[in-house]
Amino acid sequence: MQAPEGWEIQRHPLGWSKRYAFANYAQTRHFLDLLTAVSEKLGYYPNLNFAKTYVVIAIQFENDAVDPERAKFAAAADDSAQQTRES
Amino acid sequence: MQAPEGWEIQRHPLGWSKRYAFANYAQTRHFLDLLTAVSEKLGYYPNLNFAKTYVVIAIQFENDAVDPERAKFAAAADDSAQQTRES
């Protein structure tokens, strides 16, 4: 399964990561809140690294194989970023 | 100025970091919400790295010197962690 556009692939362990930049802290907070909902829906909590105007998501896969369930987080995060920037 | 107890010191650039573990995601969220209030009060947004049951705070200082204002974030974070675990 290919990483979605804009996601970087890490090896050992296999993972996808992406950095999102935002105009201000309010947008960053809004994005983080949307990600919380995604996590609760998918039951998966990736490592999130953030400060005032950026969020880096690191999705890690076990056994060096892309898990389709976890992979869903990537597309949902992209949608959440778009939603954040449009709101 | 010494790093408070439990905070690790990084060099080049100078910084303090600490990892907080929590029993569940609800506690992690509560702690992050308290940190948001600290950031808004101090006007400083350190790098936060978290997943379901941990948060790592990385405070960075400029010009290799401890800035007392930013240093306040460390003590406030410790208080917030205690508050989180007692609630």
Backbone of each chain as nested JSON, in Angstrom:
{
  "chains": [
    {"id": "A", "residues": [
      {"number": 1, "name": "MET", "atoms": {"N": [0.853, -1.19, 0.0], "CA": [0.0, 0.0, 0.0], "C": [0.897, 1.252, 0.0]}},
      {"number": 2, "name": "GLN", "atoms": {"N": [0.68, 2.167, -0.907], "CA": [1.504, 3.364, -1.04], "C": [1.167, 4.387, 0.05]}},
      {"number": 3, "name": "ALA", "atoms": {"N": [2.181, 5.157, 0.491], "CA": [1.886, 6.261, 1.41], "C": [1.157, 7.336, 0.611]}},
      {"number": 4, "name": "PRO", "atoms": {"N": [0.125, 7.974, 1.206], "CA": [-0.571, 9.033, 0.479], "C": [0.38, 10.172, 0.154]}},
      {"number": 5, "name": "GLU", "atoms": {"N": [-0.013, 10.976, -0.79], "CA": [0.815, 12.096, -1.234], "C": [1.233, 12.986, -0.062]}},
      {"number": 6, "name": "GLY", "atoms": {"N": [2.518, 13.334, -0.035], "CA": [2.986, 14.263, 1.001], "C": [3.461, 13.587, 2.273]}},
      {"number": 7, "name": "TRP", "atoms": {"N": [3.224, 12.271, 2.373], "CA": [3.673, 11.543, 3.574], "C": [5.041, 10.947, 3.305]}},
      {"number": 8, "name": "GLU", "atoms": {"N": [5.956, 11.141, 4.256], "CA": [7.286, 10.556, 4.119], "C": [7.29, 9.152, 4.707]}},
      {"number": 9, "name": "ILE", "atoms": {"N": [8.07, 8.27, 4.088], "CA": [8.141, 6.876, 4.571], "C": [9.414, 6.699, 5.385]}},
      {"number": 10, "name": "GLN", "atoms": {"N": [9.255, 6.131, 6.581], "CA": [10.425, 5.75, 7.389], "C": [10.558, 4.222, 7.328]}},
      {"number": 11, "name": "ARG", "atoms": {"N": [11.791, 3.762, 7.515], "CA": [12.052, 2.311, 7.547], "C": [12.513, 1.949, 8.958]}},
      {"number": 12, "name": "HIS", "atoms": {"N": [12.356, 0.681, 9.319], "CA": [12.872, 0.136, 10.572], "C": [12.614, 1.033, 11.788]}},
      {"number": 13, "name": "PRO", "atoms": {"N": [11.487, 1.101, 12.413], "CA": [10.316, 0.396, 11.932], "C": [9.637, 1.188, 10.81]}},
      {"number": 14, "name": "LEU", "atoms": {"N": [8.83, 0.489, 10.055], "CA": [8.097, 1.117, 8.939], "C": [7.136, 2.159, 9.496]}},
      {"number": 15, "name": "GLY", "atoms": {"N": [7.12, 3.344, 8.899], "CA": [6.173, 4.361, 9.35], "C": [5.989, 5.432, 8.289]}},
      {"number": 16, "name": "TRP", "atoms": {"N": [4.917, 6.195, 8.478], "CA": [4.645, 7.352, 7.604], "C": [4.631, 8.592, 8.487]}},
      {"number": 17, "name": "SER", "atoms": {"N": [5.205, 9.678, 7.999], "CA": [5.109, 10.917, 8.798], "C": [4.835, 12.102, 7.888]}},
      {"number": 18, "name": "LYS", "atoms": {"N": [4.199, 13.11, 8.469], "CA": [3.911, 14.313, 7.7], "C": [3.874, 15.511, 8.641]}},
      {"number": 19, "name": "ARG", "atoms": {"N": [4.345, 16.649, 8.153], "CA": [4.338, 17.889, 8.934], "C": [3.297, 18.839, 8.352]}},
      {"number": 20, "name": "TYR", "atoms": {"N": [2.438, 19.366, 9.207], "CA": [1.409, 20.326, 8.807], "C": [1.74, 21.672, 9.45]}},
      {"number": 21, "name": "ALA", "atoms": {"N": [1.748, 22.725, 8.662], "CA": [1.972, 24.071, 9.223], "C": [0.641, 24.807, 9.242]}},
      {"number": 22, "name": "PHE", "atoms": {"N": [0.453, 25.644, 10.24], "CA": [-0.789, 26.399, 10.368], "C": [-0.499, 27.872, 10.617]}},
      {"number": 23, "name": "ALA", "atoms": {"N": [-1.51, 28.687, 10.371], "CA": [-1.312, 30.146, 10.448], "C": [-1.166, 30.61, 11.898]}},
      {"number": 24, "name": "ASN", "atoms": {"N": [-1.843, 29.931, 12.817], "CA": [-1.807, 30.388, 14.216], "C": [-2.14, 29.232, 15.157]}},
      {"number": 25, "name": "TYR", "atoms": {"N": [-2.05, 29.513, 16.469], "CA": [-2.253, 28.448, 17.458], "C": [-3.699, 27.96, 17.47]}},
      {"number": 26, "name": "ALA", "atoms": {"N": [-4.623, 28.874, 17.174], "CA": [-6.039, 28.47, 17.171], "C": [-6.26, 27.378, 16.12]}},
      {"number": 27, "name": "GLN", "atoms": {"N": [-5.635, 27.559, 14.944], "CA": [-5.775, 26.531, 13.898], "C": [-5.111, 25.236, 14.337]}},
      {"number": 28, "name": "THR", "atoms": {"N": [-3.925, 25.344, 14.932], "CA": [-3.224, 24.14, 15.41], "C": [-4.11, 23.386, 16.397]}},
      {"number": 29, "name": "ARG", "atoms": {"N": [-4.704, 24.122, 17.341], "CA": [-5.589, 23.489, 18.351], "C": [-6.777, 22.813, 17.669]}},
      {"number": 30, "name": "HIS", "atoms": {"N": [-7.371, 23.505, 16.692], "CA": [-8.545, 22.959, 15.994], "C": [-8.163, 21.652, 15.305]}},
      {"number": 31, "name": "PHE", "atoms": {"N": [-7.027, 21.653, 14.651], "CA": [-6.539, 20.441, 13.966], "C": [-6.315, 19.315, 14.974]}},
      {"number": 32, "name": "LEU", "atoms": {"N": [-5.69, 19.628, 16.097], "CA": [-5.441, 18.603, 17.131], "C": [-6.748, 18.033, 17.665]}},
      {"number": 33, "name": "ASP", "atoms": {"N": [-7.745, 18.905, 17.818], "CA": [-9.057, 18.413, 18.3], "C": [-9.678, 17.467, 17.274]}},
      {"number": 34, "name": "LEU", "atoms": {"N": [-9.561, 17.813, 15.972], "CA": [-10.104, 16.923, 14.931], "C": [-9.356, 15.582, 14.944]}},
      {"number": 35, "name": "LEU", "atoms": {"N": [-8.045, 15.635, 15.186], "CA": [-7.268, 14.384, 15.229], "C": [-7.68, 13.518, 16.419]}},
      {"number": 36, "name": "THR", "atoms": {"N": [-8.059, 14.169, 17.522], "CA": [-8.518, 13.396, 18.694], "C": [-9.736, 12.574, 18.302]}},
      {"number": 37, "name": "ALA", "atoms": {"N": [-10.643, 13.204, 17.543], "CA": [-11.854, 12.49, 17.11], "C": [-11.478, 11.335, 16.182]}},
      {"number": 38, "name": "VAL", "atoms": {"N": [-10.509, 11.569, 15.315], "CA": [-10.079, 10.49, 14.406], "C": [-9.491, 9.336, 15.23]}},
      {"number": 39, "name": "SER", "atoms": {"N": [-8.665, 9.68, 16.198], "CA": [-8.056, 8.648, 17.049], "C": [-9.132, 7.836, 17.763]}},
      {"number": 40, "name": "GLU", "atoms": {"N": [-10.101, 8.552, 18.307], "CA": [-11.139, 7.829, 19.071], "C": [-11.956, 6.953, 18.13]}},
      {"number": 41, "name": "LYS", "atoms": {"N": [-12.178, 7.409, 16.889], "CA": [-12.96, 6.612, 15.932], "C": [-12.171, 5.366, 15.494]}},
      {"number": 42, "name": "LEU", "atoms": {"N": [-10.877, 5.545, 15.218], "CA": [-10.06, 4.431, 14.72], "C": [-9.44, 3.619, 15.853]}},
      {"number": 43, "name": "GLY", "atoms": {"N": [-9.494, 4.176, 17.078], "CA": [-8.854, 3.481, 18.202], "C": [-7.349, 3.43, 18.045]}},
      {"number": 44, "name": "TYR", "atoms": {"N": [-6.813, 4.45, 17.371], "CA": [-5.35, 4.489, 17.166], "C": [-4.855, 5.909, 17.47]}},
      {"number": 45, "name": "TYR", "atoms": {"N": [-3.791, 5.976, 18.282], "CA": [-3.246, 7.263, 18.734], "C": [-1.797, 7.394, 18.279]}},
      {"number": 46, "name": "PRO", "atoms": {"N": [-1.56, 7.949, 17.081], "CA": [-0.173, 8.064, 16.614], "C": [0.588, 9.084, 17.455]}},
      {"number": 47, "name": "ASN", "atoms": {"N": [1.904, 9.066, 17.323], "CA": [2.735, 10.077, 17.993], "C": [2.511, 11.419, 17.303]}},
      {"number": 48, "name": "LEU", "atoms": {"N": [2.166, 12.417, 18.098], "CA": [1.966, 13.779, 17.564], "C": [2.999, 14.694, 18.197]}},
      {"number": 49, "name": "ASN", "atoms": {"N": [3.609, 15.518, 17.423], "CA": [4.662, 16.426, 17.859], "C": [4.225, 17.803, 17.394]}},
      {"number": 50, "name": "PHE", "atoms": {"N": [4.002, 18.739, 18.343], "CA": [3.475, 20.033, 17.892], "C": [4.021, 21.174, 18.749]}},
      {"number": 51, "name": "ALA", "atoms": {"N": [3.925, 22.374, 18.196], "CA": [4.173, 23.593, 18.968], "C": [3.135, 24.595, 18.457]}},
      {"number": 52, "name": "LYS", "atoms": {"N": [3.463, 25.854, 18.46], "CA": [2.417, 26.856, 18.202], "C": [1.787, 26.729, 16.816]}},
      {"number": 53, "name": "THR", "atoms": {"N": [2.604, 26.529, 15.768], "CA": [2.008, 26.591, 14.421], "C": [2.376, 25.396, 13.539]}},
      {"number": 54, "name": "TYR", "atoms": {"N": [2.717, 24.239, 14.169], "CA": [2.94, 23.045, 13.339], "C": [2.56, 21.792, 14.114]}},
      {"number": 55, "name": "VAL", "atoms": {"N": [2.217, 20.767, 13.357], "CA": [1.96, 19.451, 13.943], "C": [2.654, 18.421, 13.057]}},
      {"number": 56, "name": "VAL", "atoms": {"N": [3.413, 17.526, 13.665], "CA": [4.015, 16.427, 12.909], "C": [3.352, 15.146, 13.397]}},
      {"number": 57, "name": "ILE", "atoms": {"N": [2.803, 14.383, 12.447], "CA": [2.166, 13.107, 12.787], "C": [3.114, 11.973, 12.385]}},
      {"number": 58, "name": "ALA", "atoms": {"N": [3.322, 11.032, 13.292], "CA": [4.167, 9.879, 12.961], "C": [3.337, 8.614, 13.182]}},
      {"number": 59, "name": "ILE", "atoms": {"N": [2.968, 7.976, 12.07], "CA": [2.219, 6.717, 12.138], "C": [3.231, 5.584, 12.064]}},
      {"number": 60, "name": "GLN", "atoms": {"N": [3.175, 4.666, 13.024], "CA": [4.106, 3.535, 12.972], "C": [3.357, 2.24, 12.733]}},
      {"number": 61, "name": "PHE", "atoms": {"N": [3.947, 1.388, 11.871], "CA": [3.333, 0.09, 11.569], "C": [4.139, -1.011, 12.236]}},
      {"number": 62, "name": "GLU", "atoms": {"N": [3.444, -2.084, 12.663], "CA": [4.159, -3.221, 13.248], "C": [4.523, -4.229, 12.158]}},
      {"number": 63, "name": "ASN", "atoms": {"N": [5.527, -5.032, 12.444], "CA": [5.965, -6.141, 11.564], "C": [6.242, -5.651, 10.15]}},
      {"number": 64, "name": "ASP", "atoms": {"N": [6.702, -4.427, 10.039], "CA": [7.132, -3.893, 8.734], "C": [6.084, -4.013, 7.642]}},
      {"number": 65, "name": "ALA", "atoms": {"N": [4.825, -3.989, 8.026], "CA": [3.756, -4.098, 7.01], "C": [2.715, -3.019, 7.287]}},
      {"number": 66, "name": "VAL", "atoms": {"N": [2.267, -2.379, 6.185], "CA": [1.258, -1.321, 6.328], "C": [-0.056, -1.945, 6.781]}},
      {"number": 67, "name": "ASP", "atoms": {"N": [-0.538, -1.458, 7.922], "CA": [-1.828, -1.937, 8.449], "C": [-2.915, -0.999, 7.91]}},
      {"number": 68, "name": "PRO", "atoms": {"N": [-3.814, -1.506, 7.055], "CA": [-4.82, -0.65, 6.403], "C": [-5.633, 0.181, 7.391]}},
      {"number": 69, "name": "GLU", "atoms": {"N": [-5.892, -0.379, 8.577], "CA": [-6.68, 0.372, 9.573], "C": [-5.899, 1.622, 9.992]}},
      {"number": 70, "name": "ARG", "atoms": {"N": [-4.643, 1.431, 10.364], "CA": [-3.816, 2.578, 10.785], "C": [-3.58, 3.533, 9.624]}},
      {"number": 71, "name": "ALA", "atoms": {"N": [-3.478, 2.964, 8.409], "CA": [-3.228, 3.809, 7.233], "C": [-4.364, 4.802, 7.044]}},
      {"number": 72, "name": "LYS", "atoms": {"N": [-5.568, 4.4, 7.501], "CA": [-6.723, 5.315, 7.375], "C": [-6.45, 6.636, 8.086]}},
      {"number": 73, "name": "PHE", "atoms": {"N": [-5.611, 6.596, 9.138], "CA": [-5.37, 7.829, 9.909], "C": [-4.772, 8.899, 8.992]}},
      {"number": 74, "name": "ALA", "atoms": {"N": [-3.921, 8.477, 8.042], "CA": [-3.237, 9.445, 7.172], "C": [-4.245, 10.244, 6.345]}},
      {"number": 75, "name": "ALA", "atoms": {"N": [-5.158, 9.53, 5.67], "CA": [-6.146, 10.24, 4.839], "C": [-7.044, 11.108, 5.717]}},
      {"number": 76, "name": "ALA", "atoms": {"N": [-7.429, 10.581, 6.876], "CA": [-8.31, 11.348, 7.773], "C": [-7.589, 12.606, 8.273]}},
      {"number": 77, "name": "ALA", "atoms": {"N": [-6.292, 12.508, 8.479], "CA": [-5.518, 13.679, 8.934], "C": [-5.46, 14.728, 7.824]}},
      {"number": 78, "name": "ASP", "atoms": {"N": [-5.275, 14.262, 6.607], "CA": [-5.26, 15.212, 5.476], "C": [-6.604, 15.934, 5.361]}},
      {"number": 79, "name": "ASP", "atoms": {"N": [-7.675, 15.166, 5.5], "CA": [-9.019, 15.793, 5.453], "C": [-9.176, 16.815, 6.583]}},
      {"number": 80, "name": "SER", "atoms": {"N": [-8.689, 16.448, 7.76], "CA": [-8.81, 17.336, 8.936], "C": [-8.013, 18.623, 8.711]}},
      {"number": 81, "name": "ALA", "atoms": {"N": [-6.873, 18.503, 8.055], "CA": [-6.051, 19.698, 7.807], "C": [-6.781, 20.627, 6.843]}},
      {"number": 82, "name": "GLN", "atoms": {"N": [-7.382, 20.025, 5.819], "CA": [-8.127, 20.837, 4.855], "C": [-9.298, 21.53, 5.553]}},
      {"number": 83, "name": "GLN", "atoms": {"N": [-10.015, 20.764, 6.335], "CA": [-11.162, 21.298, 7.086], "C": [-10.701, 22.449, 7.999]}},
      {"number": 84, "name": "THR", "atoms": {"N": [-9.567, 22.274, 8.635], "CA": [-9.041, 23.297, 9.557], "C": [-8.747, 24.586, 8.796]}},
      {"number": 85, "name": "ARG", "atoms": {"N": [-8.119, 24.451, 7.647], "CA": [-7.698, 25.644, 6.891], "C": [-8.88, 26.336, 6.221]}},
      {"number": 86, "name": "GLU", "atoms": {"N": [-9.955, 25.584, 5.991], "CA": [-11.125, 26.185, 5.345], "C": [-12.052, 26.833, 6.357]}},
      {"number": 87, "name": "SER", "atoms": {"N": [-11.892, 26.436, 7.633], "CA": [-12.874, 26.954, 8.624], "C": [-12.491, 28.35, 9.083]}}
    ]},
    {"id": "B", "residues": [
      {"number": 1, "name": "MET", "atoms": {"N": [20.726, 29.117, 36.465], "CA": [19.499, 28.607, 37.03], "C": [19.441, 27.092, 36.779]}},
      {"number": 2, "name": "GLN", "atoms": {"N": [19.231, 26.314, 37.814], "CA": [19.177, 24.86, 37.712], "C": [17.872, 24.396, 37.065]}},
      {"number": 3, "name": "ALA", "atoms": {"N": [17.937, 23.246, 36.341], "CA": [16.706, 22.645, 35.83], "C": [15.989, 22.045, 37.03]}},
      {"number": 4, "name": "PRO", "atoms": {"N": [14.651, 22.171, 37.087], "CA": [13.922, 21.572, 38.2], "C": [14.118, 20.062, 38.218]}},
      {"number": 5, "name": "GLU", "atoms": {"N": [13.823, 19.471, 39.338], "CA": [14.002, 18.027, 39.506], "C": [13.262, 17.249, 38.425]}},
      {"number": 6, "name": "GLY", "atoms": {"N": [13.936, 16.266, 37.854], "CA": [13.274, 15.398, 36.875], "C": [13.376, 15.894, 35.442]}},
      {"number": 7, "name": "TRP", "atoms": {"N": [13.88, 17.11, 35.262], "CA": [14.031, 17.648, 33.898], "C": [15.437, 17.35, 33.395]}},
      {"number": 8, "name": "GLU", "atoms": {"N": [15.52, 16.834, 32.158], "CA": [16.829, 16.558, 31.572], "C": [17.327, 17.806, 30.849]}},
      {"number": 9, "name": "ILE", "atoms": {"N": [18.619, 18.026, 30.899], "CA": [19.206, 19.201, 30.232], "C": [19.808, 18.768, 28.899]}},
      {"number": 10, "name": "GLN", "atoms": {"N": [19.471, 19.524, 27.848], "CA": [20.108, 19.308, 26.545], "C": [21.058, 20.476, 26.285]}},
      {"number": 11, "name": "ARG", "atoms": {"N": [22.083, 20.227, 25.471], "CA": [23.041, 21.284, 25.105], "C": [22.91, 21.547, 23.597]}},
      {"number": 12, "name": "HIS", "atoms": {"N": [23.292, 22.72, 23.186], "CA": [23.386, 23.08, 21.77], "C": [22.148, 22.679, 20.979]}},
      {"number": 13, "name": "PRO", "atoms": {"N": [21.021, 23.335, 20.955], "CA": [20.807, 24.471, 21.839], "C": [20.433, 24.017, 23.251]}},
      {"number": 14, "name": "LEU", "atoms": {"N": [20.622, 24.917, 24.186], "CA": [20.299, 24.64, 25.586], "C": [18.795, 24.391, 25.714]}},
      {"number": 15, "name": "GLY", "atoms": {"N": [18.423, 23.349, 26.419], "CA": [16.997, 23.088, 26.62], "C": [16.774, 22.144, 27.777]}},
      {"number": 16, "name": "TRP", "atoms": {"N": [15.517, 22.129, 28.237], "CA": [15.113, 21.181, 29.293], "C": [14.008, 20.31, 28.728]}},
      {"number": 17, "name": "SER", "atoms": {"N": [14.029, 19.036, 29.048], "CA": [12.907, 18.195, 28.583], "C": [12.503, 17.229, 29.69]}},
      {"number": 18, "name": "LYS", "atoms": {"N": [11.244, 16.826, 29.612], "CA": [10.742, 15.87, 30.608], "C": [9.617, 15.059, 29.991]}},
      {"number": 19, "name": "ARG", "atoms": {"N": [9.555, 13.807, 30.361], "CA": [8.513, 12.902, 29.862], "C": [7.543, 12.594, 31.002]}},
      {"number": 20, "name": "TYR", "atoms": {"N": [6.248, 12.76, 30.733], "CA": [5.206, 12.474, 31.725], "C": [4.384, 11.283, 31.217]}},
      {"number": 21, "name": "ALA", "atoms": {"N": [4.2, 10.298, 32.043], "CA": [3.366, 9.143, 31.677], "C": [2.031, 9.266, 32.392]}},
      {"number": 22, "name": "PHE", "atoms": {"N": [0.969, 8.827, 31.719], "CA": [-0.364, 8.904, 32.313], "C": [-1.074, 7.557, 32.198]}},
      {"number": 23, "name": "ALA", "atoms": {"N": [-2.13, 7.404, 32.996], "CA": [-2.81, 6.106, 33.06], "C": [-3.645, 5.857, 31.797]}},
      {"number": 24, "name": "ASN", "atoms": {"N": [-4.174, 6.912, 31.226], "CA": [-5.049, 6.736, 30.047], "C": [-5.088, 8.019, 29.222]}},
      {"number": 25, "name": "TYR", "atoms": {"N": [-5.791, 7.941, 28.083], "CA": [-5.801, 9.08, 27.159], "C": [-6.536, 10.274, 27.752]}},
      {"number": 26, "name": "ALA", "atoms": {"N": [-7.563, 9.977, 28.572], "CA": [-8.327, 11.083, 29.183], "C": [-7.398, 11.947, 30.047]}},
      {"number": 27, "name": "GLN", "atoms": {"N": [-6.494, 11.281, 30.785], "CA": [-5.54, 12.048, 31.614], "C": [-4.569, 12.826, 30.726]}},
      {"number": 28, "name": "THR", "atoms": {"N": [-4.105, 12.169, 29.663], "CA": [-3.178, 12.85, 28.742], "C": [-3.842, 14.104, 28.176]}},
      {"number": 29, "name": "ARG", "atoms": {"N": [-5.109, 13.981, 27.742], "CA": [-5.842, 15.137, 27.186], "C": [-5.977, 16.24, 28.234]}},
      {"number": 30, "name": "HIS", "atoms": {"N": [-6.317, 15.817, 29.465], "CA": [-6.503, 16.813, 30.549], "C": [-5.204, 17.577, 30.777]}},
      {"number": 31, "name": "PHE", "atoms": {"N": [-4.099, 16.86, 30.795], "CA": [-2.785, 17.48, 30.996], "C": [-2.482, 18.446, 29.847]}},
      {"number": 32, "name": "LEU", "atoms": {"N": [-2.75, 18.017, 28.605], "CA": [-2.496, 18.886, 27.441], "C": [-3.345, 20.154, 27.507]}},
      {"number": 33, "name": "ASP", "atoms": {"N": [-4.582, 19.995, 27.976], "CA": [-5.455, 21.182, 28.099], "C": [-4.886, 22.154, 29.144]}},
      {"number": 34, "name": "LEU", "atoms": {"N": [-4.379, 21.606, 30.259], "CA": [-3.782, 22.475, 31.284], "C": [-2.547, 23.183, 30.723]}},
      {"number": 35, "name": "LEU", "atoms": {"N": [-1.775, 22.464, 29.905], "CA": [-0.566, 23.068, 29.314], "C": [-0.936, 24.185, 28.343]}},
      {"number": 36, "name": "THR", "atoms": {"N": [-2.076, 24.022, 27.663], "CA": [-2.525, 25.087, 26.754], "C": [-2.734, 26.37, 27.536]}},
      {"number": 37, "name": "ALA", "atoms": {"N": [-3.353, 26.232, 28.698], "CA": [-3.6, 27.422, 29.539], "C": [-2.27, 28.029, 29.999]}},
      {"number": 38, "name": "VAL", "atoms": {"N": [-1.312, 27.173, 30.341], "CA": [0.004, 27.688, 30.77], "C": [0.655, 28.445, 29.608]}},
      {"number": 39, "name": "SER", "atoms": {"N": [0.585, 27.861, 28.418], "CA": [1.182, 28.506, 27.237], "C": [0.544, 29.858, 26.987]}},
      {"number": 40, "name": "GLU", "atoms": {"N": [-0.774, 29.898, 27.084], "CA": [-1.463, 31.172, 26.812], "C": [-1.111, 32.2, 27.867]}},
      {"number": 41, "name": "LYS", "atoms": {"N": [-0.938, 31.755, 29.117], "CA": [-0.597, 32.682, 30.209], "C": [0.838, 33.198, 30.033]}},
      {"number": 42, "name": "LEU", "atoms": {"N": [1.769, 32.309, 29.69], "CA": [3.186, 32.7, 29.584], "C": [3.536, 33.208, 28.187]}},
      {"number": 43, "name": "GLY", "atoms": {"N": [2.623, 32.948, 27.23], "CA": [2.91, 33.368, 25.849], "C": [4.049, 32.572, 25.254]}},
      {"number": 44, "name": "TYR", "atoms": {"N": [4.188, 31.328, 25.724], "CA": [5.281, 30.474, 25.233], "C": [4.706, 29.078, 24.939]}},
      {"number": 45, "name": "TYR", "atoms": {"N": [5.022, 28.553, 23.754], "CA": [4.472, 27.265, 23.305], "C": [5.634, 26.313, 23.041]}},
      {"number": 46, "name": "PRO", "atoms": {"N": [6.043, 25.531, 24.036], "CA": [7.162, 24.611, 23.827], "C": [6.745, 23.488, 22.889]}},
      {"number": 47, "name": "ASN", "atoms": {"N": [7.725, 22.756, 22.38], "CA": [7.432, 21.575, 21.575], "C": [6.858, 20.487, 22.483]}},
      {"number": 48, "name": "LEU", "atoms": {"N": [5.707, 19.965, 22.092], "CA": [5.079, 18.878, 22.863], "C": [4.992, 17.653, 21.972]}},
      {"number": 49, "name": "ASN", "atoms": {"N": [5.327, 16.523, 22.498], "CA": [5.36, 15.268, 21.752], "C": [4.526, 14.296, 22.567]}},
      {"number": 50, "name": "PHE", "atoms": {"N": [3.402, 13.798, 21.988], "CA": [2.546, 12.939, 22.825], "C": [1.897, 11.837, 21.995]}},
      {"number": 51, "name": "ALA", "atoms": {"N": [1.443, 10.825, 22.688], "CA": [0.587, 9.801, 22.088], "C": [-0.448, 9.478, 23.165]}},
      {"number": 52, "name": "LYS", "atoms": {"N": [-0.911, 8.234, 23.221], "CA": [-2.061, 7.938, 24.09], "C": [-1.782, 8.193, 25.577]}},
      {"number": 53, "name": "THR", "atoms": {"N": [-0.6, 7.754, 26.065], "CA": [-0.426, 7.809, 27.521], "C": [0.89, 8.474, 27.936]}},
      {"number": 54, "name": "TYR", "atoms": {"N": [1.46, 9.318, 27.049], "CA": [2.661, 10.06, 27.489], "C": [2.718, 11.427, 26.809]}},
      {"number": 55, "name": "VAL", "atoms": {"N": [3.403, 12.34, 27.446], "CA": [3.674, 13.665, 26.871], "C": [5.135, 13.993, 27.182]}},
      {"number": 56, "name": "VAL", "atoms": {"N": [5.858, 14.403, 26.151], "CA": [7.23, 14.865, 26.361], "C": [7.249, 16.363, 26.054]}},
      {"number": 57, "name": "ILE", "atoms": {"N": [7.716, 17.145, 27.015], "CA": [7.82, 18.597, 26.831], "C": [9.284, 18.947, 26.561]}},
      {"number": 58, "name": "ALA", "atoms": {"N": [9.526, 19.75, 25.534], "CA": [10.898, 20.194, 25.249], "C": [10.907, 21.722, 25.246]}},
      {"number": 59, "name": "ILE", "atoms": {"N": [11.516, 22.28, 26.29], "CA": [11.653, 23.736, 26.394], "C": [13.017, 24.1, 25.82]}},
      {"number": 60, "name": "GLN", "atoms": {"N": [13.03, 25.034, 24.866], "CA": [14.326, 25.442, 24.299], "C": [14.618, 26.889, 24.661]}},
      {"number": 61, "name": "PHE", "atoms": {"N": [15.889, 27.121, 25.027], "CA": [16.314, 28.478, 25.38], "C": [17.168, 29.054, 24.259]}},
      {"number": 62, "name": "GLU", "atoms": {"N": [17.088, 30.358, 24.052], "CA": [17.914, 31.001, 23.035], "C": [19.232, 31.473, 23.658]}},
      {"number": 63, "name": "ASN", "atoms": {"N": [20.246, 31.644, 22.808], "CA": [21.564, 32.167, 23.217], "C": [22.158, 31.405, 24.4]}},
      {"number": 64, "name": "ASP", "atoms": {"N": [21.847, 30.09, 24.443], "CA": [22.474, 29.234, 25.462], "C": [22.331, 29.749, 26.885]}},
      {"number": 65, "name": "ALA", "atoms": {"N": [21.247, 30.48, 27.139], "CA": [21.055, 30.991, 28.507], "C": [19.615, 30.726, 28.926]}},
      {"number": 66, "name": "VAL", "atoms": {"N": [19.463, 30.284, 30.175], "CA": [18.123, 29.979, 30.694], "C": [17.323, 31.275, 30.811]}},
      {"number": 67, "name": "ASP", "atoms": {"N": [16.2, 31.317, 30.131], "CA": [15.315, 32.482, 30.198], "C": [14.307, 32.213, 31.328]}},
      {"number": 68, "name": "PRO", "atoms": {"N": [14.352, 33.029, 32.407], "CA": [13.497, 32.755, 33.574], "C": [12.008, 32.659, 33.215]}},
      {"number": 69, "name": "GLU", "atoms": {"N": [11.585, 33.453, 32.219], "CA": [10.161, 33.409, 31.841], "C": [9.805, 32.029, 31.288]}},
      {"number": 70, "name": "ARG", "atoms": {"N": [10.639, 31.553, 30.379], "CA": [10.37, 30.224, 29.791], "C": [10.555, 29.126, 30.834]}},
      {"number": 71, "name": "ALA", "atoms": {"N": [11.515, 29.372, 31.757], "CA": [11.773, 28.36, 32.778], "C": [10.528, 28.137, 33.625]}},
      {"number": 72, "name": "LYS", "atoms": {"N": [9.687, 29.168, 33.72], "CA": [8.45, 29.032, 34.527], "C": [7.574, 27.907, 33.989]}},
      {"number": 73, "name": "PHE", "atoms": {"N": [7.7, 27.636, 32.659], "CA": [6.842, 26.611, 32.062], "C": [7.096, 25.269, 32.748]}},
      {"number": 74, "name": "ALA", "atoms": {"N": [8.347, 25.003, 33.104], "CA": [8.701, 23.7, 33.695], "C": [7.958, 23.477, 35.01]}},
      {"number": 75, "name": "ALA", "atoms": {"N": [8.017, 24.464, 35.907], "CA": [7.349, 24.293, 37.207], "C": [5.836, 24.201, 37.004]}},
      {"number": 76, "name": "ALA", "atoms": {"N": [5.315, 25.014, 36.088], "CA": [3.865, 25.006, 35.844], "C": [3.441, 23.653, 35.26]}},
      {"number": 77, "name": "ALA", "atoms": {"N": [4.299, 23.059, 34.438], "CA": [3.983, 21.74, 33.868], "C": [3.968, 20.684, 34.968]}},
      {"number": 78, "name": "ASP", "atoms": {"N": [4.931, 20.766, 35.869], "CA": [4.954, 19.803, 36.991], "C": [3.679, 19.936, 37.828]}},
      {"number": 79, "name": "ASP", "atoms": {"N": [3.282, 21.172, 38.093], "CA": [2.031, 21.369, 38.87], "C": [0.835, 20.797, 38.096]}},
      {"number": 80, "name": "SER", "atoms": {"N": [0.821, 21.02, 36.787], "CA": [-0.301, 20.53, 35.971], "C": [-0.349, 19.002, 35.978]}},
      {"number": 81, "name": "ALA", "atoms": {"N": [0.812, 18.38, 35.986], "CA": [0.845, 16.901, 36.003], "C": [0.279, 16.386, 37.319]}},
      {"number": 82, "name": "GLN", "atoms": {"N": [0.669, 17.065, 38.398], "CA": [0.173, 16.641, 39.719], "C": [-1.342, 16.825, 39.776]}},
      {"number": 83, "name": "GLN", "atoms": {"N": [-1.794, 17.973, 39.297], "CA": [-3.23, 18.276, 39.271], "C": [-3.972, 17.206, 38.448]}},
      {"number": 84, "name": "THR", "atoms": {"N": [-3.378, 16.823, 37.312], "CA": [-4.011, 15.828, 36.438], "C": [-4.162, 14.502, 37.152]}},
      {"number": 85, "name": "ARG", "atoms": {"N": [-3.103, 14.102, 37.835], "CA": [-3.112, 12.772, 38.468], "C": [-4.004, 12.749, 39.706]}},
      {"number": 86, "name": "GLU", "atoms": {"N": [-4.212, 13.937, 40.307], "CA": [-5.066, 13.959, 41.518], "C": [-6.539, 14.095, 41.164]}},
      {"number": 87, "name": "SER", "atoms": {"N": [-6.806, 14.543, 39.907], "CA": [-8.232, 14.798, 39.599], "C": [-8.957, 13.511, 39.225]}}
    ]}
  ]
}
